[in-house]
Amino acid sequence: LRNNIHVRKIDLCGEGIGPEGAIYLANALHSNKTIAGLALSDNGIGHKGIRAVAEALKVNETISWVNVGNNGCGPPGAISLAEMLKVNRVITGVNIAANLIGPPGARAISHALHTNTTI
């Protein structure tokens, strides 16, 4: 993926990549310049995987939508996504459904949306 010039969308929904797979993928996304969409729902990547993806999305300049629904990220994962949304100016859509983010996660996302102008 680091040198990819053709693939525009990655859909790994339900593939069981777990946190380790998400971390590998995130490392490749740091420098990728062509992927526009990332679908990772139903993978059990948890907050560690979400954190890695969020860190990559802080610097990635092409991914405009991401689906990380149903990954068991809880409040820590939502907070990682919120931190990314504070600095990312490319993302126009995020699916974080069914992650049990609770009030702390919802609060973090809400605060991030006050500074994010693209969503």
CORLIN-V96314 format. One record per backbone hydrogen bond with DSSP energy under -0.5 kcal/mol. NH is the residue of the N-H (numbers start at 1). CO is the residue of the C=O. E is the energy in kcal/mol with one decimal. If there is no record, write none. Layout:
# CORLIN-V96314
NH/CO/E
NH/CO/E
This chain:
# CORLIN-V96314
4/1/-0.8
10/37/-2.3
11/9/-0.5
12/10/-0.5
12/39/-2.9
14/41/-2.5
15/12/-1.7
16/42/-0.6
18/43/-1.6
19/44/-0.5
21/17/-1.9
22/18/-2.0
23/19/-2.2
24/20/-2.1
25/21/-2.5
26/22/-2.7
27/23/-2.1
28/24/-1.4
29/25/-1.8
30/26/-1.1
31/28/-0.7
32/28/-0.6
36/8/-3.9
37/8/-1.7
38/65/-1.8
39/10/-3.2
40/38/-0.6
40/67/-3.6
42/69/-2.0
44/70/-0.6
46/71/-2.2
49/45/-1.9
50/46/-2.2
51/47/-2.4
52/48/-1.9
53/49/-2.3
54/50/-3.0
55/51/-2.4
56/52/-1.9
57/53/-2.3
58/54/-1.0
58/55/-0.5
59/55/-0.6
59/56/-1.1
60/56/-1.9
64/36/-2.6
64/62/-0.5
65/36/-1.3
66/93/-1.9
67/38/-2.8
68/66/-0.6
68/95/-2.9
70/97/-3.0
72/98/-0.6
74/99/-1.8
77/73/-1.8
78/74/-1.9
79/75/-2.5
80/76/-1.9
81/77/-2.4
82/78/-2.5
83/79/-2.2
84/80/-1.8
85/81/-2.6
86/82/-1.3
87/83/-0.6
87/84/-1.4
88/84/-2.6
92/64/-4.0
93/64/-1.4
95/66/-2.5
96/94/-0.6
105/101/-1.7
106/102/-2.4
107/103/-2.7
108/104/-2.0
109/105/-2.4
110/106/-2.6
111/107/-2.5
112/108/-2.1
113/109/-2.2
114/110/-0.7
114/111/-0.8
115/111/-0.6
115/112/-1.2
116/112/-1.9
